Amino acid sequence: MGPPLLDISSPVSIRAQWARQHAIYGIKEEWNKLVRLAHGRRPDDESLDLPELITGDTLDEAPLKTIPKDGTAGGDPLAINVGIVGAGAAGLFSALVLEYLNTAQTSVKFTYDILEADTTNRSGGRLYTHNFSQQPHDYYDVGAMRFPKHAVMDRTFSLFADLGMDFGSLDPNGNWANDPPLGTLIPYYLTNIDPTSGVPQEPWRFNNVNNWGSYSSIATEDKDPWKFTADKTLQIDTRLLALKMSPGDIMTALLEPLRQQLRDDIKNQTNTGWQTLMSFDNMTMTQFLSSVRSPWPASLPQPTLPPPMTGDVPLPPYNYDTIQWFETFNGGNQGQLTCCDRRGTNWYDQAFSEIVLESLDFDFPKPGDPDTKWYCILGGAQQLATKMEAKINALSGNPSKVEYSSQVTALAQVDAMKVNVDINGGESKSADGGETRSYSCVFNTTALGCLEHMDTTAVLFNSATRQAVRSLGYGPSCKVAIKFTRPWWIHDLPTGTAVKRGGLGHSDLNIRTCVYPSYNIYDPDSVTAVLLCTYTWQQDAERLGSLMGDDETQLRTLLIADLVRLHAPSNATPKQLEDLHILIHGSYDSHFAWDWYKEPNAAGAFAFFRPFQFSEMWGKMIIPAGDVVVMGEHASPHHAWVVGALESAVHGIAAWCSMTATHNTVHAAAMKDVLDVLTSTDPNNPYVGLPPYMDLNMELWHGCLGAAVRQGMLEDRQEPLGRLTLNDRAGTEKQRAAALLTKLGIKGDFAKA
């Protein structure tokens, strides 16, 4: 048995270790296809056992051509011109990495353009804050809005520090003049803790029944507090209801044996947990919960209830109603098997393995660890983009470095280190400001939906990347915030139902999750206030999004009605409901709604990997397609998080530099100096250090495969295979592959096959 694949004691997160295995798998798959082709066999023939194939759990050293082992480049700096497509988190950060490289070494001088399609001169992409007015707290984050401070997010917080975004606190007296400056990291409260009682106090409305408190405190009073069993046609597993535990806590207990097995792999020098997890990689969460597990897998201990409870967790298979109960409630509290409020109808269509591994990354605190602290950015998360852009402008000497209204419509690899980019249709296709530019390389940082809208016919993406561009799951998400004339949820609700310190409102209503801001908790009752009244995902977002458009009267009416239903006291009288409606409706000032699937520069909210998609697509998508590199949160294990975008940028730059260092004799020494800087380690420097799921050898392999893609394309243009007969084509493919492998340093007698 091979070495353990996952190490819970490692400083590298479980998800990053998992991603490393899939990145290695992607390298093996793409390389072995080329090797088999050189031997004259089918690329997908798994029966061969040739010495040139990569086998086993680890990678051999990458086949290098020209990388120098020591010494530095001499003479004038090598000029590299980069096209960065997109000015979201990954695009802006890529520019900052290039600027840092220009100061940290003298062998290469990077120049770059940042091409952004947005026509409103807004950078940041899904770092988007809407301001209702110039009043300090009259805003909400349409996109990213909170940041947990723990090891997975270290690079993000290093970037905050580099940009001068310090930690601070609001003035508890509500005096805005005493608040810290915009861009300060202030506490973000996941749960509203009542200041008098010190216990959670949040609204929960399900099955037309209202309760206030935390799930556990509500369930302690009644094993079925939302009266699900009163409807005899609804068959939620009564064994689970009798536990008086939240669905999230039950799910955590159910899967704890597998989670613990993953933690214990290193101790026992086994791969048991990994192998068990991968045996379920073809399943969604729903499929896992509905599958017959009788007997429970022999490799897993029986799941037990957490202390002080005793006994075993009732096992699957669960019926449809029970699974819906899990999905409807799950994700409301940090530390459960999903994060925060990522709750939505059909959320369990996600890959089972993704949910399990995410729970390990975000299962904080661990025994002995302090509580994880969460932060938001005063003034909104777009402050991060604004500060990145300002630093880029200062370092580049260009006060308007981001080129807005520059929609990229086509990418084309023309020659080695020459990629043409058509902007607004290209110079040969449009009379209205279109142009075509050439770059040494292109970093595409847009969401995959936007990449699909471009003409990439002349980009040699591998088949997995092309498939990912078309089919990789993207989650729908909608947010609507209402500006009220006063913060009624803080000051006007009855005793025991006021929401005074952030937190969430939970429901199965159209609005699903209501998010109470953490930046206006001290505001007096005399000022306007913004409430993120609905944050929806998946099908809930699709349905709410259908009401967003030119006339949003129906949407506004629905939102106010749902806010009344959510904030009603238990067993509310008609008079109480009427008074609450008068309060909320009477306080309405305006609203702003956003559907990320209707935004043409996003075409979706975040990557949402379904079964097989991460294991079969991701590791191949992050390999350079010649001189075109895919970056963004979708190109990272940490989907939907800013840190994923940042890590993908560092990896993408390193992979392209590895290709140039190892397969370009003229540029090798200079690029070696760049790689030395990129792969250095400084925990306080966000611009260096490979992501934890990559190492230098893997980057060199990516460079090797990128060079193979580029060389194969150039040779095909000299003698297109499509013009040959099938027999001649097969022979030519074999000869080219064999010649290419020889150029790249692989050894073997290719003629014998």
N, C-alpha and C positions, 0 to 999 in steps of 0.2 A: 504494500500500500504506500502511496506517495506521501509527501510531507503534508502537514495540515494546510488547508487552503485559507482558513479564517482564524484569526488570532484576536480574541476579545481583549487581551492584555496589551495589544499593540496600540500606539497612539493614533494609528490610522483607523478611521471609522470602519465599522462592519460593511456599510454600503460601499465605501471606497475599495475595500478589499474584494468585495463581490464584483465591483466594476472592473478591477484589475484582471480577475479571471476571465471576464467576458472580453476585455481588450486583448488579452493574450489569445483567446479563442479566435477573435477576429483576424489577428495577425496570421495565425496558423492556417485558417481557412483560405485567406487570400493568397498566401505564399504557396500553400500546397496545391491550389488550383493551377498556379503558374508552373510548378514543378511537374505535376502530372501531365500538363499540356506539353511540356518539353519532352516528356517520355512518350508522347504520342498516344496518351490514354485520355479517357473522359475526365474532365475536371472534377466531377463529383464521384469518381470511382473510389470508394472507401476500402476496397479490398487489397490495394497495393501496400507493400511494406518496403518502400525504397529508402535507401540511406539518406537521400536528399530531403525527405519529408521531415517536418517538425513534429515530433511526438512527445508524449509525456506532459507533465503538469507545468514544466518550466520552459523558458526559451533559451536556446543556445545564443551565443553572441551573434549580433547582427552581422550579415555579410557586408563588410565595408570595402569601399574601393579606394578612397583617397584621403581619409581623414588623418591629419598629422597628429602624432602622439605628443609632441611638445613644440615649443616655439610659438611665435606670434607672427601675424601678417606684417609685411613691411610696405613702404610706399604710401601712395595716396589712399584715403579710405575708399572702400568699395561702395558705390552708390546703388542703393536698392529703393525702388519706388513702389509703394504699396497702395492698393486700392482697398479701402475699408467700406463695405456696403452696410449701411445701417448705423445710426447714432444712438442705439440703446446702450444698456450696461456693457455688453460685450464689445460693441464697436468703440465706445469712448475709452474703455479700459485698454483695448488693444493699442489705441493711440498713445495712451500714457505709458504702456510698456515700451513701445518703440522710442518714445522720448527719453525714458530712463536708460535704455540701451545706448542711445546716442551720447549720454553723459558718462556711462560706466565703462565704455571701451572706445577705442579710436580706430578700429580696423574697418568698421562698417558705418556708413551714414545712411540712416533711414529717412526717406521723405514719404509723405503719404497724403492722400485725399480722403476725407470722410464724406460719403455720399448718402444723403438722407432724403427720403421721399416726402417727409412731412412738409406741408405748405404753410404751416402756422409758425415756423421758426421755433419749434419745441423739440429739444433733444430728450433722450431718456427712454423712448419706446414705452415699455410697460412700467417704467418709473414715471407715473403720471399723477399729478395733483391738480384737482380742479379748485379754483378759488372763486367763491361766490362774490366776494368783495375784498377790499383792502384791509378789512378789520382782521386783527391778528389770528383769530381762531376760526374764521369763516372759510374753511376749506375741508376737503377730505381726499384721501388717497384712492384714486380710481384703480390703481395697480398695486404694486408691492407696498406694504404698510407697516411691517413689524419685523424685528430682527432678534432672534435668540442669541445670547452670548454664551457660546460654548465652543468646543474644539472644532467642530465641523465648520463653523462660521468665522474662524480666525482670520482668513484673508480679507473678508468683508470689514471686520473691525480694524484691521491694520490699515485698510484703505481709508476708513473714517479718520483714523488718527493722522494719516499722511495729509489729508485734506483739511485738517484743523477742526474736525467735528468732535468736540469734546462732550463729556457727560455733564448733565446738569439737571436742575429741577425747576418746576414752575413755582411761582410765588403762591404760597398757600392762602394768601389773602385775596387772590384774584386780581392783583394789580399788574396789568400787562407790562407796565413800564419797568417792572422789576424782573420780568422773565428773562431768561438767557437769550442769546442771539439766535436767529433762524439757523437751522442746520445742527443745533445741539441735540444730542441723544438724550431723550427723557424717558422715564419709566413707562412701559406699556403694560397695562393690567389685563391679564387674560380673564380674571374673575372679579366680579364686584363683591368686595368684602364690606359688609355693613360696618360703619365706623363705631356704632354703639355696641352691637353684640359681638363683633369680630368674626362672624360666620358668613359664608357665601349667601348672597341674596340676589337671585336672578329669576326672571320669569320663564316658565316652561308651559307651553300650550300644545298639547297633543290630544287627538281624538276628541276635540271640543271641550277639553277639561283643562282648567288653569291651576297651576301650583307655583309657589314661590319658594326659593331656597337653592340648595344643590340637589343633584339627582339622589345622592345617597341619603341626605336628610329627609327628602320627600318620601323615598322608598321605605325608609325605616318606619314611617307612620302607617304605611299601607303597601302591601305587597303588589297591588295593582292600582297605583294612584291615578292612572289615566283611564281606568275602567275598560281596558281592552277585553277582559273576559266577560263583561256584561253583554257583549254581542256574541251570541252563541255560534255565529257563523265564522268568527275570527278565532283561529286555533293557534295562538301563541303557546309555545311549550310551557306548560304550567310548572314543570320542574325548574325552569329558569326563573320564572316570575317569583317563585317561592323563595329564591335565594336573597331577594331584596337587594340585589347588586345592580349597578348600572350595566347596560349592555357592553360598554367599553371595558369595564372591569372583568366581566365574564369572558369576553373575547381574549383579553390579556391572559387570564388564567388558563383558558383552553389551549392557547398556543405557547404557553410558557415552557413546556417540555422541549419543544422544537427550538425556541429561543435559547434555552439553557444548553441544549446540545450544541448549538452553534458556538456558545461561549466556551464550552468544555472541550471542543475539538483540539485546542492547543495543548491542554493538560494531558489528554489521552493519546496524543499523536495519532489522531484518526481524522478522516474526512466524513464521518458518519452524518453529522448535522448538515453539512453542505450537500451530500448525496441525497439525504431525505428531502431537503428543500428543493433541489433540482428535480426530484421525482414529481413535484407538484407544479413545476414551472409552466406546464401546459394548461393550468387551471386559472380561472378567475376566482375571486374571493367567493362569489356565489356558488360556483361549481364545487369548491372545496367544502363549503358548509352543507351543501345538499348531497354530497357524495356519501355512499354507504361505506362506513368505516367499521365494519364488524368482521373480525375483531379490529381494535385500534392497532395501527401499525406496530409490529413487533419491535421496531427500532426505537420507539418512543415510549417513555414511561407514561402511565396514566396521569392525566392532568388533575391536579388537586386544587381545592379552594384555598384562597390566601388566608393566613392567620388574621384574626383569631378563629376563623371558621375552620371546620374540619369536614372531611369527606371529599368525594371526587366531583369533578365538573361533569354534568350530564353531556354525553358525547353526541356528535352528529351521527346520522344525518338529521338535519332539521327541516321542518316543512317550510313552505313558501312564506306563510305569515310570520314565522319566527325569524327568518332571514330578513324580511322587510323590517321587522322590529329592530334587529341589529343595525341595519343600514340607516334607518331613519334617525336613530339616537346616536349612533357611534360618531366619535370625532369631536364631541363637544368639550372635552377636557384634555389638557396636555397630560401626556403620560399614557393615554390609551393607544389603541392600535392604529389610530390615524391622528394627524396633528391638528390641534386647534379646532377650527370650525369648518374643516374641509368635509362638509357633509352635503350630500346631494343624492337625489334619486338616480339610481344606476351607478353610484360611486363604486359598488362592488363589481363592476365590470373590469376594474383594474386587475392586473396580474396579482395573484396571491403572494408570490415571492416578493413583489415590490412592497406590499403592505407590511409583510413580516419584517423585511430589512429596514424599512423606514421606521418601524416601531423601535428597532434596536438603536438606530441613530438618534432618535428623539425621545428615548425612554430615559429621561432625566427627572430627578436626580438618581444616580446610582447610590447604593449604600455607602454612606460616608461622604458623599459629595454634597456641596451646598446646592440650594435650589438654583435652577437656571433662571437668570434674569432676562427679561425681554425689554426691548427698547423700540421706540418710534422716533421719527425725526421731526423736531419742531418746525412747522412750516410745510411739512409733507415730504414724502420720499423723493420727490423731484428735486429737492435741494441737493441730493447726492449727484444727480445728473448735472445740475447747474454748476456745482463746484468742480466736477470733473471737466466740464466744457471750459470753464474759466481757466483752469490750470493748463489745459491744452492750448488755449489761446495765448496764454502768457509764455509758455515754453516754446511754442512755435513762432512767436512773434507775429501771428496773424490774428487780429481781433475777431475774425469771423471764420474760423477754421472749418466748422461744419458747413457743408454746402447743402442748403435746404432746397426743396422743390426739385431734387435731383433723383428721380425715380430710375433705378437700374432696370432695363428691360431685357438685356441679354448679356451673357458671359461667353467668351470663346477663347480656348487655348489655341494660340496661333503658332507659337514656337516655344522652345525651352526658355523659361523666364520671360515669356511675353503673353499676357492675357489681355484681350480686348474687352472693354466694357462699354456697352451702349447705354447712354443716359437719355431718358425721355425719348426713346425710339431710335437713337443713334443718328449720326450725321447723314447717313445714306437713306434713312427711312422717314425722316420728318423734316419739315421746313420750319417748325416752330421750336427752335432752340435745342434741338437734339444734337448730340455729339457723341463721338466714339473716342475713348482714351485707351492707352496701353500702359500696363503695369508689369513690374517684375513678378508680382503675385497678387492675388486677391483674397481677402479674408471676408467671407460672406457671413455676417452676423445677424441676418434677418431671421424671423421665424420661418419654419419650413413651408408654411402656406404661402408666404411671400416669395420664397425661392421657387416654388412651383409655378408662380405666375411669370417667371423669367424664362427666356429661351436659353436653355442650357444644352442644346443639341451638341454643341462643340466643346462641352466639358466632359471629361472622361470619368464620370462618377462610376464607381462599381455598382453592381446590380443591387446590393443591399441598400446603398445610399439612394439610388433612384427610387427604390421601393419605399424607403423611409420618407422621402420627400412627398410621395403620393399618399401613403397610408398610415404613417405613424400617428398614433392617437394624440389629439389636442383637446384639452378639456374646455368646454364652454364655461364662461363665468360672466355674471352681471352684477353690477353694483348700482344702487340708487341711494343718494343722500338727499335729505330734505333740510333746508334752512328754515328754522323756526324763529319766531320773534322772541322766544325765551327758552331756556333749557328746562322744559317742563318735567322731564324724567328725573332731574336732580331735585327740583324745588317743589313740584306740585302734586306728586303722587302721594297717596296715603302712607302713614307710618307702616313700615314693614315691606313696602313695595318700591320705595325710592331707589334709584340706581345712581349712586354718588361717586363711584370710583371705577369707571370703565366696565369691562366684562362683556357678556353676551346675553342676548335673548334667544331662546331655543324654541323651535316650533315646527309643526308640519304644515303651516300656512304657506301661502304663496311666497311670502317674504323669507321663509325658512329661518335664517339667522340674522339677528339685529346686532350690530356692533356699536357699543357705546364708546365714543372717543375717550382717549386718555389725556388729551391735550386741553380739554375744556372743563375738567372736573372741578375747578375752583371758580369758574365763572359765576358772577352774580345773576340774579333773576331779571336784571334790567337790560341784558344785552342779548343780541341774537345768538343762536347756537345751531350747529350742524350735527345731525344724527345720521349715521350710516344705517338707514332703516332696513336695508336688505342686502345681503351678500349671498348669492346663490351660485351653485355649481351644477354641472351636468344637465339633466333634463329639466330641472327646476329653472335653470338659467335660460334654457332654450324657450321655455314657455313664457317666462316673464319678459324675455327679450322681444317676443312677438308684439308686445304692447308699446315698444319703444319706437318712436318715429316723430313725424312732424306734429301730430296731435296726440298728446299724452294725457288727455283728460281721464280716460279709463284707467290708466296706470296710476295716476294720482289718487283717484277715488279708491282704488283697490289698496294702495299702500296705507292710506289713512285708516280704512276699515280694518286692515290686518293689524296695524299698530294698536288700535283700540282693543281688538280681540286678545292680542298678546299681553297687554299691560293691565287687563282686567283682573281684579282680585278673584280669589276662589269663590265660586257660587255667587257671582256678581248679580245684582238685581238690575232690572231694566233701567231704573233711575241712575244707578252707578254707571252703566254703559252709556247712557245718554250724556251724563256729565263729562265722562271721559272723552266722548266724541267731540263735544263742544270745546273742551280744552285743546285737544290735538288739532282738530280742524281749524279752530280759531287761531291757533298759533302758527299755522302754515304760512310761509312766505314764498318759497320757490323750491324747485328741486332740480337735480341734474342726474340723468340716467346714462348708463354706459353698458354696452354689450360688446365684449371683445371679439366676438365672431363677426360683428358688423364693421369692425375697424379694418379697412383694407391694408393698413400697414402692420397688422398683427395676424389677422385671420385665425384667431384662437387665443386662449388665455395662457396656456402652459402645456408642456408635454405631459401626456397621460398614457404611459406604456401599458399595453394590453399583453396577454400571454404571448410568450416567445419574442416579443418585439425588442425588449432590451437585450436578451441573450443573442438574438440572431441579427439585429440591425445595428445597435449602438456601436459595438466594437469595430465594425467595418466603416460606419459613417464618419468616424473621427480620423480615419486615414486620409492624408492629403490626396486629392484628385489631381495629380500633377501640381500645378501652381495655383490651384483653387482649394481653399481650406474652409470647411464648415465649422462655424463657432456659434455659441449661444447656449442657453440653459438646456436645450434639447440635446446638446452634445456633451452633457455632463451627467453623472449619476444623480446630482442634486437638482432634479427638475423643479421648476417653479420658485427657485431661490436665487437671489442675486449672486451668491457665492458660486453657483453653478455656471453662470455666465462668465464670471471672472476666471475661474479655473479653466474653462474651455479656451479662453483667449491665450493664457500662458501655454497651455498644451499645444494649441494650433500653431503659434509662433515657433515653439521649440521643434515641432515636427517638420515644419517647412525649412527651418534653418538646418535641421539634421539632414534633410534631403540635399540641400545645397552644399553642405559641408562634406558629405560623403560621396557625392556623384557629380561634382563640378571641380575639376582640377584647379582651375584658375581661382575659384572663390573659396577653396577648402580652408586655407589657413585663417582667412578673415572670419569665416563663419564659425570656426572652432573657437575663436575668441568670444563671439556672441553666445555660443552654447555654454561656455565656461561661466559667463555671467548669469544666464537664465537658470542654470542648474545649481547655482550657489544657494546656500541656505541662510536665511535671515528672517526669523519669525516676525520681525517688526517691519519688514519690507514687503508690501503686497505685490511688487512687480517681479519678484524672483522666486525660485523654488517651484519645482514641478508639482502638479496636483498629486495627492497621495496615492492615486490609482495608477500613476505612471512612474517610470524610472528612465534613466538615460538610454539603456539598452532598448527598451520598448520604443522610445522616440526614434532611435536609429533605425529600428525595424520599420517604423512608419515612414521614415525618410526613404528607405530602400524601396518600399512598396510604392510610394509616391513617384519615385524615379522610374520604376518599372511601368507605371501607368503612362507617364509622360513619354518615355521612349517608345513604348508600343504604339501610342497615338501618332508620333512623328513618322515612324516607319510605315504605318498603314497609309499615311497621306502620300508617301512616295510610291507605294504600290498597294492600292486599296484591295483588301481581301475580297470585298464584295464583287469585284470584277472577275475573280478567278472561278474556275470550275470547283466543284466540291472536293475532288481529289487533290487538285493543285492547292486549294485553300488549306486543306488539312496538313499537307506537307509544309506549306509556307508558315502556317501557325507554329508548327513544331520547330522549324528552323529558327524562326524569330525568337521563340521562347527560350530555346537552347542557347542562342547567341546572347540573349539578354541576361540569362542567368550566369553565363560565363563572364560577361562584362561586370556583373554585380558581385562576382567573387565566389559563387557557389561551385562546388567541385562535383564531378560525376561524369560518367561516360554516357552522354545523351544519345549517341548514335546507336547504341546497342538495342534500344527500344524500337 
